[in-house]
Amino acid sequence: MARDISYERDALVEVAQALKDGDRERAHQVLRRLAAEGDPAVVAEIARLTDPHAQ
């Protein structure tokens, strides 16, 4: 059974909306909150998937 990652999903949606609105500061705030409060395994996977240096 998949674990509930709705908090992380909602945070990423909020980041995407902030970026779409041109509000980089809000996006950074949400990402910092996600890093502090989100499931560490999910946050690590998000970081891995979004790493611009990953191959």
N, C-alpha and C positions, 0 to 999 in steps of 0.2 A: 504494500500500500504506500502510495506517495505521501510524503509528509506535507503539511500545510505550509506553504511559503507565501501566503497572501500578503504578509507584512512586507516582505522583500519585493514582491510584484508591485504592490501599491507604491512603494518608495520609488521604484524604477519608472513607473508611469508618471509620478510627480516630477522626477528628474527630467524626463523627456518633455513634459509640458513646460517646465521652467526653461529648458533650452530652446524650445519652439518659441516661447515668449521673449527670448533674448535675455533672460534673467539668470546669468551664470552664477551669481552669488547665492541665489535660492537653491540652484542645482547643487552647488558645493555643500551648502548646509544640509540638504537632504542626504547627500552621499556620506557626509561625516556622521550623521545620525544613524544611517544604515550600517556603517562600519562599526559603530559603537554598540548598537542594539540588535542588529540582525543576527541570524543564525550564522556562526562562523564558517561553516562548510559552504553555505549558499553564497556568502560574501566572497569567499575565496574562489568559488567557481565563476562568479560574476567578474572578479578581477582577472581571472585567467582568460575568460572569453573576450574581455574588452582590452586586453593588453596589446598596445600597438606594436610591440616588439616580438610578440609571440608568432610562431610559425605554424 
